Amino acid sequence: MKNSVLAAFVFGLFFSSCVVDAPNNDFPEWEDWYSTPPSISIELEVPEIISGSEFLHYRINLTNISDKVVSVWAGKSFSRNLEFDLAVVNAEGKMVWVRFPRDAVYILRMYGVTLEPAESYTMDGSWNLRDIHGRPIPTGIYTLYGGLHFVELHVDGERTHEYDAPVGSESYTVEVIR
């Protein structure tokens, strides 16, 4: 009995340390999430209108816009690669979906990519047009942001910037028609 209680405690302690923030799905306002760092650009490619589709397919491009070698390191991932987040905000300004929800288990380890001047790193993804609770989103206008979490920026091998809050793209508007 003691061993099973100890194992359950250790198991719970381990997995609770892997959870990012409290599992309450109360997200901050989107304005608190994204800013754009120097030396890189993050661009989100999405269609302007989604009609009759079950998924929104998107592409996020991270580009070195400086004349120096830039390494971008980020620390939130479902796999063992540099991964982007996608945030979706409704017309009322409330976040309805985010690729990395607060109550998911992540790999919290820094992954990076080194980019020569003008070089890009691209990630493709899709969203099933459901909110964070799994419900289909209603017809309407949505604003999307692509970004990275826990970012360190290195220029010519020297760390120049560190961000605790996510960094990301400008906003992009999508109309969903059911």
N, C-alpha and C positions, 0 to 999 in steps of 0.2 A: 504494500500500500504506500509506504513512504517513497519508494522508488518511482511509482507512477505519479504521485503528487509532485515530486521534485522534477520529473521529466516534463510534466504538464506546465510547471512554472517556468522551466528553462525554455521550453518550446514557445510559450506565450511571451516571455521576455525577449527572445530572439526575434520573433515575428512582429512584436509591437515596435521594436526598434527599426524595422524595415519600412514601417508605414510612415508616410510623409504627412505631417499635420494631423489634426483630429478628423475622424471619419464622419463629418457632419454635412458635407456638401454645401456649406455656406461659403461661397466664393467672394472674394473682394470685388469691388467694382473694376471693370476692365481697365480703367485709366491707371490703376495701381500695378498693372501687370507688365506692360511692355515699354521699353525705351530702346533707342537704336544706338549701339556703340560706334565709336570711330573705327576707321580702317576696314569695316565690313559692311555689306548691305545684305539684308534678308528680304527676299521677295517671295510673295505667295502667288501662285498661279491657280486661279479658280474660274469656272464658268460664271457668267453674269446671271444666268437663269438656269434653274434646275426644274425640269418638268417631267413628271411621270417616271422619275428615277427613284431607285431605292438607296442610292449612294451618291455622295458628292466626292468626286475624285479630285485631288489637289496635288500640287508640286510645290516644294519649298526650295529655293535656291539661296545658298550662302556664298557670297562672292567677295573676294579680296579687292577692295577698291583703292588700296594704297599702292605705292611703288616699292614696298618692302615685303618680305616673306612674313606671313601672319599665321599663327597657330591659334585655333579656337578650341577651347576645352569646355565641355559641358558635363554635368553630373547627374542627370536623371535619365534613366533608360529602362526599357523593357527587355532589351537584348544586350549584346556586348558591342554596340556601335554608337556613334554620335547620332542622337535622335532629336527631331524637332517636335514641338508641341503645337497643337492647333486649338485655339479658343474661339467659341462661337457666341455672339452676343445678339440678343433679340432687339426689336425696335424700341423697347422700353429701357434698353441699356443694361439688362441683366444677362449674366453669363448663363447660357443654357446647356453648353457642352464644352468639355475640354478633354483633350486626348489623355492627359495625365491627371485623372481626378485625385483629390486629396486623400481618399481612402484606399487607393490601390497600393500594391507592394511593388517597389522599384528596385533596380540595381543602382545604388548610390555610389558610383565610382566614376571618376573623371575619364571621359573618352574624348579624343580630339582628332582634328584634321589639320594638316598644314597646307596652306594655299600660297602658291606663287602669285605675284601681281596679276590681276585680272582672272585668276583661276576660280572655278566654282565647285561647290559640293552640292549635290541634289538629293532630295528624298521625296519619293512619291508615297501618297497615302490615300485613304478613303475614310469617309464618315458615313454612318448608316442613317443619317437624318433623324436620329433619336436624341432626346435630351439625356442628361446625366442619370436620370432614373429609368431609362430605357423606353420611354414613351415617344411615339412619333411626334415630331414637331409640327405645329400648324403651318399653313400657308402664310407667307410673309416675307419681310425683308430682314436679312441677317448680316451682321458684320463679322468678318473673320480676321484673325491675327495668327501669324505663324511665329514661333520663337524657340528659344533655348533656355534651359534652367541652369542656375549655378555656374555662370560663365566666367572663364578666365581668358584674357586676350594677351597673346605674346607677340611682340613685333621684333623681328630679327633676334629671336631667342630670349628676349627680356620681357618679363611680365609687365604690362603697361596698365591693364584695367582688370578689375574684379567686380562682378555683379552678383548680389544675393537674389535680387528680384529678376524675373525673366527678362530677356532682351528679345526684340523681335521686329517684325515688319510693320509697315504702314497698314492701315485698315483696308479691307476689300469688302465690297458689298455683293451679296448674292440674294436673288429672289427665288424663293421656293414656291412652286405651284404644284398643288396636289390634283 
